Amino acid sequence: MGVVIIDGSTIRDFINDEAAFTKAIDKGFTDLDLNNDGVLSRSELRKAFESLRLIESHFGVDVAATPEELTNLYDSIFDKFDCDHNGTVDREEFGNEMRKMMLAIADGLGSSPIQMALDDSDQSLIKQAADLEASKFPA
């Protein structure tokens, strides 16, 4: 477990490093593509968001939501990712939406630094952004 200090520039620098960001997106996409068909299905994307438990909890406290509410929410997320509305999310669509999400996080952080405790094994995009920033400083 480590503590990192990040702000919006940490996220933006990661996104602007095309090689690092593309590598992270490609790995994330490959990890989510459970049947290796080169696209993400509705169920594959839903499993990814369910595993994060971002929707079913609020600051660590479980939030009661009906299965229908969760399905509607996950469907709306999928529809946002599926830009061409063909029923699947390809690598480019995934990358574009993840870029938008990361930019929204960067905008939210602005120039105000925050501390985050991150597990060393965490490979989230935020952790990778923090690692990229840390790699620029001498040890």
Salt bridges, closest charged atoms under 4 A:
GLU18 OE2 - ARG99 NH2 3.51
ASP26 OD1 - ARG91 NH1 3.54
ASP31 OD2 - LYS27 NZ 2.78
GLU50 OE2 - ARG46 NE 2.69
ASP62 OD1 - ARG53 NH2 2.67
ASP75 OD1 - ARG42 NH1 3.19
ASP79 OD1 - ARG42 NH2 3.53
GLU97 OE2 - LYS100 NZ 3.04
ASP107 OD1 - ARG12 NH2 2.04
ASP131 OD2 - LYS127 NZ 2.92
